[in-house]
Amino acid sequence: MAAGQLVYQQPLVQPATGLTLKVGPTLTSGTRTTFDGQQAFLSPDARYLVTQPDNARMGIQPSWAGLQLFGVTEDRGGALPRPYWTFLFGQWLDETTFSAAGVRSGPHVDEVDLLTCSAQSSACTVVAAGFSTFTFSIAPPRTTPFAMPTGSPIQDLY
């Protein structure tokens, strides 16, 4: 919940397809807008929404298989820079800026850059280049050697 707005899945009993995330003041009233994704991160003032799948490495790429940026009350949102083949959400730093990890192909292994991204422009700035590799532990749960402050581990579910 942020600024009096909730992000929820509707209907509440839907399978985990993640294709019907909604934002509204309650589960039953107010103008609701539908977004793609499984995990949702509303900006502190609820103007922007970042969504991403539960699985860090999607085998089949459905429409929500990546970090997406949407404008909730702002006519904004869109694609993030393409030097990265995937993004992982970090946290909102203020009303319009969030941190993220951008994964790019390296010469021998995929590398991760720590980024700050603007919801207003969709531009990202590298804060720490190559701070980790995008590898996963062998034993379940398959997680990365780094974590983001979302409260959930970065997992390869398959």
Stockholm file with secondary structure:
# STOCKHOLM 1.0

chainA/1-158         MAAGQLVYQQPLVQPATGLTLKVGPTLTSGTRTTFDGQQAFLSPDARYLVTQPDNARMGIQPSWAGLQLFGVTEDRGGALPRPYWTFLFGQWLDETTFSAAGVRSGPHVDEVDLLTCSAQSSACTVVAAGFSTFTFSIAPPRTTPFAMPTGSPIQDLY
#=GR chainA/1-158 SS CBTTBEEEESSTTCCTTCCCEEEESSSSSSCCEEECCSEEEECTTSSEEEEECSCSSCSSCCTTSSCEEEESSSSCEECCCTTCSEEEEEEESSSSEEEEEEEECCSSSCEEEEEEEETTTCCEEEEEEEEEECCCCSSSSCBCSSCCTTSSCCBCCC
#=GC SS_cons         CBTTBEEEESSTTCCTTCCCEEEESSSSSSCCEEECCSEEEECTTSSEEEEECSCSSCSSCCTTSSCEEEESSSSCEECCCTTCSEEEEEEESSSSEEEEEEEECCSSSCEEEEEEEETTTCCEEEEEEEEEECCCCSSSSCBCSSCCTTSSCCBCCC
//
